[in-house]
Amino acid sequence: MNILIVGATGQLGYTICRKLTESNTNHVVIATHRKSSDPNTLKKLHDVKTRLIDLSDPATFGPALQQIDVVISTANTATPTQKSD
């Protein structure tokens, strides 16, 4: 099973990648990163593949989602959605 982790350079996404790679299953873990993120940390994880995705650019979705069975998204923004946030 090919599992794509969106938000893999964040704390939660990275932890999910690490746990999946430590689970000794036959899952293929593909971690996404954006242009401004450093993918080198992800490459330290055993057998993690990386793909570039930009959530503000829908043109990057198709290539990132090729041959993916499951998507886990932890991506978020720090931009407030309300004045009170």
Residue pairs with C-beta under 8 A, 6 or more apart in sequence:
1 26
1 27
1 28
1 69
1 70
2 27
2 28
2 30
2 67
2 68
2 69
2 70
3 20
3 27
3 28
3 29
3 30
3 68
3 69
3 70
3 71
3 72
4 30
4 32
4 51
4 64
4 65
4 68
4 70
4 71
4 72
5 13
5 16
5 17
5 20
5 29
5 30
5 31
5 32
5 72
5 73
5 74
6 13
6 32
6 53
6 55
6 71
6 72
6 73
6 74
6 75
7 13
7 32
7 73
7 74
7 75
7 76
8 14
8 16
8 17
8 31
8 32
8 33
8 42
8 50
8 74
9 31
9 33
9 34
9 37
9 38
9 39
9 41
9 42
10 74
10 75
10 76
12 74
13 31
13 72
13 74
13 75
14 31
14 41
14 42
16 72
16 74
17 29
17 31
17 42
17 45
17 48
18 45
20 27
20 29
21 29
21 45
21 46
21 47
21 48
28 47
28 49
29 45
29 47
29 48
29 49
30 48
30 49
30 50
30 51
30 68
31 39
31 42
31 45
31 48
31 49
31 50
31 51
32 50
32 51
32 52
32 53
32 64
33 39
33 42
33 50
33 51
33 52
33 53
34 52
34 53
34 54
34 55
35 52
35 54
39 50
42 48
42 50
43 50
51 63
51 64
52 60
52 64
53 60
53 61
53 64
54 60
55 75
65 71
